[in-house]
Amino acid sequence: MNGPGSAGNVISALASFIYPGLGQLVQGRLVAALVFFVLATLLWFVLLGWIIHIWATIDAAVYRG
């Protein structure tokens, strides 16, 4: 079962920690990956990207496929 704490979600969370949206891309969630990637990239310019960074990591970790 793919849920919070599964090996796939842990890997996805680590990938999203490296760059927001990468974990969602690993999970095959292209739209979510694009949203997190774009939001994080834009918000880092105003020093708020860390919010999206944390959100993407948590989202990848708790995703139920």
N, C-alpha and C positions, 0 to 999 in steps of 0.2 A: 504494500500500500504506500502510496506517495503522499505524505502529509508532513506536518511540522516535525522536524527532528530526523527525517529520513536522510539517507546518505546523499541522495540527489538534491534535496533542498539545502543541505549543509554546503555542498559544492556550489550551488547556485548563489547562496548567501555570500560565500567567500568571493565569488566572481563579481557580485554586485558591490561588495566592499572595495574591490579593486577599481571598478568604475560602474557607476549607477546605470542600470539597464542591461549590463552584461549577464547577470544571473537570469533575468527574464528571457534573454535571448537563448541562453543555454536550455531553458525550460520550453522553448518553442513559442513563447508569447511575444510575437513580433511587435504588436501595437503597444503593449505595456513597455517593452524594451525601448522603443522609439520615444515614448512619452518621457520616461525617466531620463534617457540620454539627453534629450533636448532641454528638458527643464533643468537638469543639473548643470549642463553646459552654460545655459543662459544665466542661471542664478549664481554661478560661481563668479561671474563678473561683478556682482553686487554683494559678494561675500555671504550669500545665503545658500549656496550650493550644498553645504553640509547637511541641511535639512532634508533635501531630496536624496542625498547620499545615504543617510540613515534610513529613510523611508523605503528606498529601493532594497536595501539589505534586509530589512524586516519583511518586506513584501515577498522577497524570494524565499526567505526562510519558512514562512508560514503558508505558502501556496499549497492548495490541495488540488491535484490534477484529476 
